[in-house]
Amino acid sequence: MRSLALALALLAAAPALAESLAPASGALGRQVIRAQLLPRQYTTLAAEIGAKINRLPVAEGGSFKAGQVLVGFDCSMQQALLQKARAELSAAEHTRKANRRLAELNSIGQLELSLSEAAVQKASAEVGAQQAVLGKCSISAPFVGRVAEQKVREQQYVQPGQPLLDILDDSVLELEFLVPSTWLSWLKDRPIFEVEIDETGKTYRARFTRLGARIDPVSQSLKVAAAIEGQHPELLAGMSGRVLLAPPEPR
């Protein structure tokens, strides 16, 4: 009797159970895909020498052109070392010239002449090294963009390798997000989609630019990137939104 009663109870609950499971399976196809706006190019500029910063011509949030100086260092010490190296090179060249003349007169041996030649090479290498250091007394922009963050201030002494500026190119903003790996079969056939950005409350058209190189085996997801079509000054890097994209209905 107990078994019969249990069977009857399960039969009575079956429609309700099926109804409760239906929205869950439908939600799988309508899952929310979140995306973030990222600049196509961005980097952190760091000091290559230890020196005091004497100018930061572009303020935080300011725009710059490719090749424009973004950081200038006080390199008076490096200039003095270069002058010293050039003076030593000049002295070594005069010594070599004199030794060559003496060698022609058989007044010195080959060893003294070879040592004077080596002294010139050493001094020349020192000049090149100091010139290379002076070449690092300013940092120029590698691309067109904006200063996202200033990590240092003028008149601050910095060490080699210390981060100075975060810069980015916001002329083209890319969307990055994860999609289920099962979408890969139809994703390439729908290159254009829409995304709703939270901060602006607007919807924008976007186009896929590239797919990830591998599928994450744990989450079974794939990273994709897309570019928003057109120019939209209100969009900033770091904004996020909801991708309006869903798999096609099964036939």
Backbone as a ProteinNet text record, in pm:
[ID]
protein_1_A
[PRIMARY]
MRSLALALALLAAAPALAESLAPASGALGRQVIRAQLLPRQYTTLAAEIGAKINRLPVAEGGSFKAGQVLVGFDCSMQQALLQKARAELSAAEHTRKANRRLAELNSIGQLELSLSEAAVQKASAEVGAQQAVLGKCSISAPFVGRVAEQKVREQQYVQPGQPLLDILDDSVLELEFLVPSTWLSWLKDRPIFEVEIDETGKTYRARFTRLGARIDPVSQSLKVAAAIEGQHPELLAGMSGRVLLAPPEPR
[TERTIARY]
82.2	0	85.9	195.4	282.3	345.1	384.9	444.9	345.6	218.7	115	89.6	86.6	63.8	177.8	302.4	417.9	415.6	375.3	367.5	263	146	40.4	84.9	159.5	207.5	305.8	393.6	489.4	420.1	316.8	242.4	172.2	119.6	49.1	146	270.1	367.2	442.2	428.9	506.3	482.6	356.8	337.5	404.1	392.5	453.7	604.8	660.7	805	853.2	780.9	818.5	810.8	710.2	693.4	807.4	853.3	961.7	1094.7	1112.9	1238.1	1243.1	1130.2	1127.8	1197.7	1174.1	1243	1393.3	1436.3	1580.1	1648.3	1589.4	1650.9	1648.1	1542.7	1536.3	1636.9	1662.4	1758.2	1898.6	1923.9	2056.4	2089.5	1990.8	2014.8	2016.3	1952	1945	2037.7	2145.3	2235	2295	2320.1	2372.2	2521.8	2564.7	2704.8	2752	2847.4	2900	3026.9	3042.3	3158.8	3218	3346.2	3416	3485.1	3484	3550.9	3698.6	3785	3928.7	3993.2	4098.6	4170.1	4247.1	4262.5	4335.3	4483.9	4538.6	4677.8	4683.2	4759.4	4781.7	4909.8	4976.8	5102.7	5137.4	5235.6	5290.2	5432.3	5458.2	5592.1	5671.9	5794.3	5879.5	6011.7	6078.5	6208.3	6315.7	6407.1	6520.9	6648.5	6645.4	6761.4	6714.8	6807.3	6777.6	6804.3	6700.1	6715	6592.7	6603.2	6492	6407.1	6276.9	6184.6	6174.4	6200.6	6186.3	6065.6	6000.8	5878.3	5791.7	5662.3	5558.6	5460.4	5487.7	5412.2	5265.4	5226.3	5086.8	5022.9	4918.1	4851.4	4769.5	4731.4	4649.9	4516.2	4483.6	4363.7	4387.7	4506.9	4538.2	4572.4	4559.3	4588.6	4729.8	4786	4919.3	4928	5032.3	5058.2	5172.5	5182.1	5292	5424.5	5521.5	5651.3	5661.6	5552.3	5556.1	5621.6	5703.6	5771.3	5669.4	5668	5575.6	5645.1	5774	5850.9	5988.7	6033.6	6168.8	6244	6368.7	6450.1	6559.3	6604.6	6720.2	6845.4	6916.4	7031.5	7160.4	7172.6	7294.9	7415.5	7399.6	7509.1	7551.4	7453.4	7484.6	7553.6	7513.9	7580.6	7727.1	7753.5	7891.5	7974.7	7914.9	7987.5	8018	7927.7	7952.6	8067.8	8070.7	8180.6	8314	8313.1	8435.3	8480.9	8384.6	8419	8475.3	8421.3	8471.2	8612.4	8637.4	8772.1	8873.4	8836.5	8926.4	8949.8	8846.3	8863.1	8959.5	8945.7	9035.1	9180.3	9200.6	9337	9391.8	9309	9354.8	9389.8	9313.5	9342.7	9474.2	9502.3	9629.3	9746.3	9728.9	9834.5	9859.6	9752.6	9768.4	9840.6	9803	9866.4	10016.3	10050.1	10192	10266.8	10203.2	10269.3	10287.5	10194.1	10211	10332.2	10347.3	10463.3	10593.7	10590.8	10709.7	10739.6	10634.4	10654.4	10718.5	10682	10744.4	10894.5	10931.9	11073.1	11142	11067.1	11120.4	11164.5	11087.6	11120.5	11040.7	10933.8	10855.6	10827.2	10792.5	10763.1	10617.2	10586.9	10451.6	10353.2	10399.7	10310.8	10253.8	10339.7	10291.4	10190.9	10215.9	10123.4	9989.2	9993.3	9868.6	9788.7	9859.4	9790.4	9723.1	9787.3	9725.5	9603.6	9609.1	9492.1	9375.6	9406.7	9302.4	9243.2	9325.7	9276.9	9175.7	9201.5	9107.3	8974.8	8980.9	8859.1	8778.8	8849.6	8781.3	8713.5	8784.5	8726.4	8608.2	8619.9	8509.4	8385.7	8407.1	8294.3	8228.6	8307.3	8252.4	8168.1	8212.9	8132.3	7998.8	8003.6	7878.1	7784.1	7838.9	7755.5	7689.1	7764.9	7707.5	7603.9	7625.5	7525.5	7396.9	7411.5	7292.7	7215.1	7286.7	7219.2	7144.5	7207.8	7140.5	7016.6	7018.1	6900.2	6780.3	6803.5	6694.7	6650.9	6698.4	6664.6	6527.1	6459.5	6320.5	6248.7	6120.2	6038.1	5930.9	5926.3	5829.6	5714.8	5603.3	5483	5500.8	5473.9	5486.4	5368.5	5257.2	5139.4	5054.1	4954	4859.1	4767.5	4739.5	4652.3	4633.7	4608.1	4583.1	4655.7	4682.6	4744.2	4633.5	4635.4	4532.2	4563.4	4691.5	4728.5	4873.7	4897.3	5032.6	5070.2	5175.2	5218	5327.3	5379.8	5486.6	5454.4	5537.2	5518.9	5651.1	5644	5765.6	5851.5	5983	6085.4	6099.4	6034.1	6047.8	6163.3	6245	6355	6301.7	6332.3	6281.9	6399.3	6372.3	6471.7	6447	6549.9	6528.3	6422.3	6331.6	6224.5	6100.6	6103.8	5986.5	5877.8	5752.2	5642.3	5618.3	5596	5575.3	5434.8	5393.6	5265.2	5195.1	5062.9	4979.2	4918.7	4940.5	4886.9	4804.4	4712.1	4626.7	4585.6	4553.6	4500.9	4351.8	4271.7	4126.4	4058.6	4136.6	4074.9	3988	4024.7	3944	3929.6	3804.7	3777.5	3724.9	3778.6	3738	3657.8	3562.8	3487.9	3553.7	3569.4	3619.8	3520	3488.5	3394.6	3411.2	3347.9	3353.3	3219.4	3223.9	3102	3118.5	3007.6	3018.9	3085.4	3166.3	3237.6	3142.1	3019.8	2922	2873.1	2898.8	2858.4	2952.6	3066.8	3168.8	3117.8	3025.6	2978.4	2899.9	2835.9	2755.4	2803.4	2901	2943	2999.5	3076	3137.7	3035.2	2917.9	2814.4	2735.3	2759.6	2689.2	2792.3	2862.3	2972.6	2927.8	2801.6	2752.8	2650.4	2661.3	2566.6	2554.6	2480.7	2462.7	2504.9	2546.1	2584.8	2524.1	2474.3	2413.8	2512.4	2560.6	2660.6	2589.6	2629	2562.9	2577.2	2699	2724.5	2650.7	2624.4	2555.1	2407.7	2372.7	2235.5	2197.1	2296.4	2269.4	2311.9	2259.4	2293	2377	2483	2575.8	2594.8	2617.9	2649.5	2797.5	2828.4	2967.2	2991	3116	3154.5	3268.9	3258.6	3364.6	3494.3	3605	3735.8	3825.1	3812	3893.3	3835.3	3866.2	3827.3	3951.1	3930.8	4040.9	4108.7	4233.2	4311.9	4283.2	4219.1	4191.8	4066.4	4008.8	3889.8	3933.4	3881.6	3913.8	3848	3926.9	3868.8	3782.7	3801.8	3725.2	3587	3585.1	3456.8	3392.2	3465	3414.2	3368.7	3456.5	3426.5	3539.5	3509	3603	3604.6	3723.7	3734.7	3724.6	3643.6	3628.7	3646.2	3678	3694	3612.9	3561.1	3480.8	3506.6	3486.6	3504	3369.5	3344.4	3220.6	3230	3129.8	3130.8	3101.6	3169.3	3147.2	3226.4	3215	3282.8	3180.7	3214.2	3124.3	3206.8	3215.3	3300.8	3261.9	3139.5	3096	3150.4	3201.7	3253.2	3395.8	3421.4	3554	3598.8	3729.3	3784.7	3745.8	3710.9	3669.5	3519.2	3442.5	3297.6	3261.5	3145.8	3103	2955.6	2912.2	2773.2	2732	2615.5	2554.5	2549.1	2601.8	2602	2463	2404	2271.4	2289.9	2322.2	2353.7	2306.1	2237.3	2185.8	2198.8	2214.1	2225.8	2097.5	2106.6	1984.8	1892.2	1764.5	1666.6	1685.9	1677.5	1693.3	1578.9	1611.5	1510	1431.8
-120.9	0	126.4	118.7	237.2	264.2	158.5	174.8	233.7	186.9	239.1	386.2	423.3	564.5	652.4	604.9	681.3	701.3	594.8	605.3	706.7	702.4	798.1	941.4	959.5	1093.7	1145.9	1059.7	1100.8	1137.7	1057	1088.1	1222.4	1252.9	1379.6	1497.5	1477.2	1587.2	1605.1	1512.2	1517.9	1645	1690.3	1813.7	1935.2	1946.9	2061.7	2057.2	1935.5	1920.1	1958.6	1916.3	1950.3	2099.9	2162.9	2307.5	2384	2336	2404	2388.4	2278.4	2256.2	2329.7	2361.3	2424	2558.3	2651.2	2779.7	2764.4	2664.4	2647.9	2610.1	2520	2481.6	2595.5	2677.2	2791.7	2897.7	2911	3011	2979	2850.1	2812.3	2880.3	2893.7	2959.6	3110.1	3163.9	3308.2	3355.6	3284.2	3321.5	3458.4	3532	3667.5	3661.9	3727.7	3736.5	3878.4	3892	4022.4	4051.1	4176.6	4217.4	4343.8	4362.6	4482	4551.1	4685.2	4764.8	4780.3	4741.5	4751.9	4823.5	4901.1	4962.8	4857.9	4880.6	4784.1	4782.3	4900.8	4910	4979.1	4925.5	4989.5	4933.4	5015.9	4972.3	5061.4	5020.2	5098.1	5138.6	5269	5319.2	5320.9	5269.9	5262.2	5332.6	5375.4	5441.6	5339.3	5378.9	5293.6	5338.6	5456.7	5507.4	5563.3	5578.3	5644.3	5792.9	5874.8	6019.3	6090.6	6223.3	6306.2	6350.7	6342.7	6385.6	6537.6	6600.5	6747.2	6794.9	6703.7	6746.8	6628.1	6649.7	6556.9	6640.7	6659.7	6757.4	6724	6596.1	6558.2	6518.3	6589.9	6562.9	6435	6385.1	6264.5	6287.8	6197.5	6213.1	6286.4	6346.2	6422	6332.7	6389.5	6316.7	6348	6257.3	6277.4	6211.6	6250.1	6194.1	6093.8	6010	5914.4	5989.3	5953.6	6019.7	6139.4	6185.2	6300.4	6262	6353.5	6326.7	6329.1	6221.7	6211.1	6228.8	6195.4	6208.8	6262.6	6364.6	6418.4	6412	6365.5	6351.1	6458.6	6488.4	6575.3	6489.7	6508.9	6425.8	6507.4	6605.7	6686.1	6601.1	6505.2	6416.6	6330.3	6279.2	6196.1	6278.4	6405.7	6493.4	6513.8	6531.9	6550.3	6424.9	6308	6183.6	6164.1	6209	6199.5	6291	6412.1	6503.4	6446.1	6383.8	6322.1	6208.8	6125.7	6014.2	6064.6	6173.3	6229.4	6285.3	6346.8	6398.4	6284.5	6175.5	6060.8	5997.5	5996.3	5944	6030.7	6162.9	6252.8	6232.5	6216.9	6194.6	6062.1	5958.1	5827.3	5832.5	5908.5	5919	5992.7	6097	6167.6	6076.6	5997.6	5904.7	5801.4	5749.4	5651.5	5712.8	5835.5	5902.1	5919.2	5958.2	5976.6	5843.6	5740	5609	5552.6	5579.4	5534.1	5600.9	5731.3	5802.1	5746.6	5718.2	5662.3	5521.7	5445.2	5310.2	5314.3	5416.3	5431	5459.8	5522.5	5554.6	5446.7	5337	5225.8	5271.7	5368.9	5419.9	5351.3	5282.4	5206.4	5069.2	4978.4	4843.7	4825.7	4707	4677.1	4671	4633.2	4624.7	4760.8	4862.1	4996.4	5046.4	5015.9	5058.1	4986.5	4857.2	4780.5	4831.2	4866	4917.9	5051.9	5135.9	5264.8	5244	5144.7	5112.9	5064.3	4978.9	4927.6	5039.4	5135.3	5247.6	5331.2	5347.8	5422.1	5346.4	5216.5	5136.4	5141.2	5133.7	5139.3	5274.4	5382.3	5515.7	5537.1	5484.2	5497.1	5422.1	5303.5	5227.9	5301.3	5368.5	5444.7	5561.9	5626.4	5734.8	5681	5565.3	5505.5	5469.5	5419.3	5382.4	5505.4	5613.8	5735.6	5797.5	5787.1	5837.1	5755.7	5624.1	5539.2	5576.9	5609	5651.1	5781.4	5875.4	6002.8	5984.1	5880.1	5851.6	5807.6	5772.5	5729.2	5841.1	5963.2	6076.2	6133.5	6078.6	6115.8	5991.9	5987	5874.6	5929.8	5875.7	5921.3	5822.6	5872.1	5788.9	5688.9	5561.3	5461.8	5459.7	5524.7	5529.1	5648.9	5677.5	5784.4	5737.6	5824.3	5780.4	5884.5	5835.4	5921.8	5865.5	5954.6	5913.2	5867.2	5739.4	5686	5714	5707.9	5731	5776.6	5879.6	5923.7	5863	5784.8	5718.4	5795.4	5900.9	5981	6129	6215	6359.5	6424.5	6546	6619.8	6641.1	6645.2	6660	6536.1	6428.9	6302.5	6222.5	6164.1	6079.3	5937.6	5874.8	5741.1	5647	5519.3	5415.3	5342.4	5278.3	5200.8	5092.9	5082.9	4985.1	5033.7	5153.6	5204.5	5248.5	5203.7	5247	5397.1	5460.3	5604.5	5643	5589	5625.9	5502.2	5500.2	5405	5478.9	5428.8	5494.6	5394.8	5447.3	5361.2	5433.8	5353.5	5403.7	5375.1	5480.6	5462.9	5499.5	5508.8	5538.8	5422.3	5300.8	5182.3	5104.5	5091.1	5015.2	4877.5	4777.9	4640.7	4583.6	4500.6	4424.5	4289.1	4248.7	4114.7	4043.8	3920.2	3844	3696	3615.3	3470.1	3418.2	3321.2	3256.6	3105.9	3033.2	2886.7	2829.3	2728.7	2669.1	2607.1	2573.1	2515.7	2618	2747	2851.4	2861.2	2795.2	2810.9	2770.9	2677.1	2624.5	2728.3	2823.8	2922.1	3066.7	3087.6	3223.7	3297.7	3230.1	3295.9	3338.2	3277.2	3311.8	3435.4	3485	3605.2	3706.1	3771.3	3860.4	3988.5	4029.4	4154.8	4124	4194.7	4179.3	4314.1	4317.6	4441.1	4418.9	4527.7	4523.2	4644.4	4623.4	4729.9	4767.9	4891.9	4938.9	4995.7	4948.9	4989.4	5138.8	5192.1	5331	5432.7	5400.1	5494.2	5460.3	5334.8	5292.5	5280.8	5282.1	5276	5141.1	5112.1	4989	5024.4	4947.4	4974.1	4847.6	4870.2	4759.3	4726.1	4598.6	4553.4	4441.3	4421.7	4319.4	4237.1	4105.6	4018.3	4046.5	4053.5	4075.9	3952.7	3876.4	3754.9	3663.9	3536.6	3435	3387.7	3339	3289.2	3170.2	3144.4	3037.3	2902	2901	2773.7	2784.2	2670.5	2660.9	2621.9	2692.6	2658.7	2525.2	2423.6	2290.6	2282.7	2375.3	2371.5	2432.5	2556.7	2626	2599.1	2531.1	2506.9	2637.8	2739.5	2871.2	2916.1	3014.2	3066.2	3218.1	3276.8	3422.4	3476.8	3580.4	3644.6	3795	3862.1	4007	4064.8	4183.6	4251.8	4401.2	4472.8	4617.7	4684.1	4789.3	4865.6	4951.2	4945.5	5019.3	5166.9	5252.7	5395.8	5461.1	5593.5	5672	5714.7	5685.7	5718.2	5780.1	5914.3	5980.4	5949.4	5908.7	5882.9	5752.3	5667.3	5538.4	5552.5	5489.6	5492.8	5350.9	5331.7	5201.8	5169.1	5045.9	5001.6	4988.8	5048.5	5031.9	4886.8	4846.8	4709.1	4707.5	4593	4582.5	4440.1	4427.9	4297.6	4273.2	4158.3	4120.8	4068.2	4128.8	4087.9	3986.2	3865.4	3759.3	3628	3550.5	3421.4	3319.5	3193.8	3090.9	3078.4	3034.4	3019.2	2912.9	2930.6	2834.6	2700.2	2590.6	2458.6	2431.1	2366.5	2336.9	2211.5
0	0	0	79.7	83.7	-53.2	-124	-257.2	-355.5	-346.7	-434.1	-407.4	-280.5	-244.4	-292.6	-283.8	-329.2	-480	-552.4	-697.8	-740.7	-671.1	-704.1	-675.4	-569.2	-535.2	-639.2	-689.1	-791.1	-921.6	-957.1	-1078.9	-1068.1	-951	-931.9	-936.8	-890.4	-886.2	-1017	-1110.5	-1234.2	-1315.4	-1337.4	-1416.9	-1353.2	-1220.5	-1153	-1164.1	-1152.9	-1163.7	-1302.9	-1404.8	-1541.8	-1565.9	-1506.8	-1524.8	-1458.4	-1343.3	-1273.2	-1344.6	-1418.6	-1489.2	-1621.5	-1682.1	-1814	-1817.1	-1721.1	-1726.4	-1712.4	-1633.5	-1613.2	-1742.3	-1819.8	-1946.3	-2045.6	-2043.2	-2133.2	-2094.7	-1964	-1918.5	-1964.3	-1993.3	-2038.9	-2170.6	-2258.1	-2386	-2374.3	-2267.3	-2250.4	-2139.7	-2113.9	-2005.7	-2033.4	-1925.1	-1935.3	-1963	-2070.2	-2107	-2078.2	-1985.7	-1949.9	-2030.1	-2071.2	-2150	-2090.5	-2113.1	-2064.6	-2180.6	-2176.5	-2278.8	-2242.5	-2333.9	-2313.1	-2430.9	-2405.7	-2517.9	-2596.1	-2725.2	-2807.7	-2770.6	-2737.6	-2694.8	-2558.9	-2468	-2338.8	-2279	-2200.6	-2141.2	-2023.3	-1947.4	-1837.2	-1872.9	-1873.7	-1901.2	-1771.3	-1777.2	-1658.2	-1685.6	-1576.2	-1587.2	-1621.5	-1708.5	-1743	-1674.4	-1613.4	-1540.2	-1406.2	-1314.7	-1188.5	-1201.4	-1191.4	-1210	-1153.5	-1148.3	-1101	-1219.6	-1204.9	-1310.9	-1307.4	-1421.5	-1423.8	-1502.8	-1578.6	-1646.2	-1685.3	-1670	-1715	-1796.5	-1924.6	-2003.8	-2026.6	-2014.2	-2039.2	-1906	-1868.6	-1741.3	-1748.9	-1633.5	-1627.8	-1699.8	-1789.8	-1871.2	-2001.3	-2016.7	-2137	-2255	-2373.8	-2497.6	-2544.7	-2621.6	-2676.2	-2813.2	-2889.1	-3020.8	-3012.7	-3112.3	-3117.5	-3130.3	-3048.5	-3050	-2958.5	-2900.3	-2810.7	-2678.6	-2623.4	-2496.9	-2382.7	-2304.8	-2192.4	-2057.9	-2052.9	-1928.5	-1963.7	-1889.7	-1906.7	-1775.6	-1780.1	-1659.4	-1654.2	-1534.1	-1513.2	-1531.8	-1642.1	-1674.7	-1677	-1587.8	-1582.8	-1546.6	-1457.8	-1421.4	-1540.4	-1613.4	-1729.9	-1840.1	-1852.6	-1949.9	-1912.2	-1784	-1738.6	-1762.6	-1738.5	-1762.5	-1910.6	-1997	-2140.9	-2181.6	-2127.1	-2157.9	-2111.3	-1994	-1942.7	-2035.3	-2078.8	-2167.3	-2299.9	-2352.5	-2478.1	-2460.6	-2346.2	-2320.3	-2311.3	-2246.6	-2236.3	-2373.5	-2456.6	-2592.3	-2672.5	-2657.9	-2729.7	-2686.1	-2554.5	-2504.2	-2556.2	-2559	-2607	-2755	-2832.7	-2975.8	-2999.5	-2918.3	-2932.4	-2895.6	-2791.5	-2751.4	-2860.5	-2918.3	-3026.5	-3146.3	-3180.5	-3294.8	-3271	-3147.9	-3115.7	-3117.3	-3064.9	-3063.5	-3204.3	-3290.8	-3429.3	-3494.6	-3464.5	-3521.1	-3463.8	-3332.5	-3269.3	-3320.7	-3349.6	-3402.2	-3539.6	-3619.3	-3751.1	-3738.2	-3626.5	-3602.2	-3520	-3493.5	-3413.3	-3275.2	-3219.7	-3087	-2976.6	-3009.2	-2910.7	-2968	-2876.4	-2920.7	-2962.9	-3016.9	-3063.8	-2948.2	-2828.9	-2713.6	-2677.6	-2671.7	-2638.2	-2741.5	-2868.4	-2973.7	-2959.9	-2929.4	-2914.1	-2794.5	-2685.6	-2567.2	-2595.7	-2674.8	-2709.3	-2799.2	-2888.8	-2972	-2884.4	-2788.2	-2698.1	-2612.7	-2572.4	-2492.2	-2569.9	-2700.5	-2784.5	-2794.5	-2815.8	-2825.3	-2695.8	-2583.1	-2453.7	-2432.5	-2464.8	-2448	-2541.7	-2664	-2759.5	-2710.5	-2652.2	-2598.6	-2482.2	-2400.8	-2288.2	-2337.5	-2444.3	-2503	-2552.4	-2619.9	-2668	-2554.8	-2445	-2330.6	-2269.2	-2256.5	-2198.9	-2292.1	-2421.8	-2516.6	-2507.3	-2486.6	-2471.1	-2346	-2238.1	-2114.6	-2137.4	-2207.8	-2234.7	-2321.4	-2405.4	-2486.6	-2405.7	-2280.4	-2192.6	-2097.4	-2124.8	-2038.6	-2070	-2166.8	-2195.2	-2247.3	-2222.7	-2268.3	-2360.7	-2482.3	-2582.2	-2594.6	-2640.8	-2655.5	-2768.6	-2744.4	-2850.9	-2946.8	-2908.4	-2994.2	-2954.5	-3034	-3002.1	-2890	-2793.4	-2685.1	-2577.4	-2456.6	-2341	-2219.4	-2124.3	-1998.5	-1904.7	-1869.3	-1780.9	-1634.2	-1597.7	-1456.9	-1448.7	-1367.8	-1335.4	-1200.8	-1200.8	-1078.1	-1005.6	-1068.5	-1009.6	-1030	-971.1	-982.7	-1022.4	-1071.9	-1106.1	-981.9	-1002.7	-898.8	-810.8	-849	-774.6	-834.2	-745.9	-791.4	-806.8	-921.5	-949.1	-971.9	-952.2	-971.4	-1103.1	-1158.8	-1281.3	-1261.1	-1356.1	-1348.2	-1276.1	-1217.9	-1144.9	-1242.7	-1224.5	-1312.7	-1301	-1415.1	-1419.2	-1464.6	-1578.6	-1638.2	-1691.1	-1676.7	-1748.9	-1866.8	-1986.5	-2105.2	-2185.2	-2263.9	-2346	-2472.6	-2571.4	-2698.5	-2700.1	-2679.6	-2674	-2805.7	-2914.1	-3042.9	-3089.7	-3050	-3078.3	-2948.3	-2902.5	-2780.8	-2819	-2755.1	-2782	-2666.8	-2701.9	-2602.4	-2584.6	-2461	-2432.5	-2342.2	-2376	-2294	-2322.2	-2239.3	-2252.4	-2301.4	-2389.2	-2437.9	-2419.8	-2409.1	-2401	-2525.2	-2507.6	-2620.4	-2722.2	-2679.6	-2772.1	-2874.3	-2851.1	-2945.3	-3064.6	-3057.4	-3159.9	-3298.2	-3303.5	-3432	-3512.2	-3447.4	-3520.6	-3500.8	-3413.2	-3379.9	-3500.9	-3587	-3701.6	-3806.1	-3802.7	-3899.8	-3859.2	-3737.1	-3690.2	-3643.5	-3737.2	-3698.5	-3629.9	-3648.1	-3590.3	-3481.7	-3370.5	-3260.6	-3188.3	-3080.4	-3003.6	-2859.3	-2795.5	-2654.9	-2584.3	-2466.1	-2386.3	-2275.6	-2278.4	-2182.6	-2059.4	-1943.3	-1819.2	-1792.6	-1809.4	-1769.1	-1856.1	-1980.8	-2069.3	-2086.4	-2060.7	-2081.6	-2227.7	-2316.2	-2459.5	-2516.4	-2634.2	-2705.4	-2827.8	-2851.1	-2960.4	-3044.3	-3174.2	-3263.8	-3250.4	-3252.6	-3242.1	-3341.7	-3374.7	-3471.7	-3413.3	-3425.2	-3377.2	-3452.7	-3380.2	-3441.4	-3432.8	-3325.8	-3314.7	-3207.6	-3223.3	-3126.1	-3051.6	-2931.5	-2851.7	-2916.9	-2873.3	-2934	-2870.7	-2754.1	-2689	-2603.4	-2573.8	-2489	-2348.6	-2250.2	-2112.2	-2077.3	-2038.8	-2015.8	-1890.5	-1796.6	-1671.6	-1691	-1743.4	-1760.2	-1895.2	-1987.3	-2122.3	-2187.7	-2177.6	-2233.8	-2324.8	-2409.8	-2507.6	-2498.6	-2495.6	-2492	-2633.8	-2649.9	-2781	-2764.3	-2874.6	-2875.5	-2989.9	-2968.4	-3069.4	-3060.2	-3169.5	-3174.9	-3195.6	-3120.3	-3135.8	-3261.8	-3344.5	-3470.1	-3446.8	-3524.4	-3516.2	-3404.2	-3394.9	-3291.9	-3186.5	-3061.7	-2950.7	-2838.6	-2832.7	-2733.6	-2589.6	-2566.4	-2428.8	-2372.7	-2458.9	-2413.6	-2362.1	-2247.1	-2186.2	-2154	-2155.7	-2118.3	-1974.4	-1952	-1819.6	-1803.9	-1895	-1889.5	-1920.3	-1876	-1898	-1934.8	-1983.8	-2025.3	-2052.6	-2112.8	-2138.6	-2288.8	-2329	-2469.3	-2507.9	-2610.1	-2656.8	-2768.5	-2727.7	-2822.6	-2763.5	-2840.7	-2794	-2905.4	-2873.2	-2976.4	-3055.7	-3178.9	-3260.5	-3202.2	-3228.6	-3179.9	-3249.4	-3175.4	-3238.8	-3336.3	-3445.5	-3546.5	-3509.1
[MASK]
+++++++++++++++++++++++++++++++++++++++++++++++++++++++++++++++++++++++++++++++++++++++++++++++++++++++++++++++++++++++++++++++++++++++++++++++++++++++++++++++++++++++++++++++++++++++++++++++++++++++++++++++++++++++++++++++++++++++++++++++++++++++++++

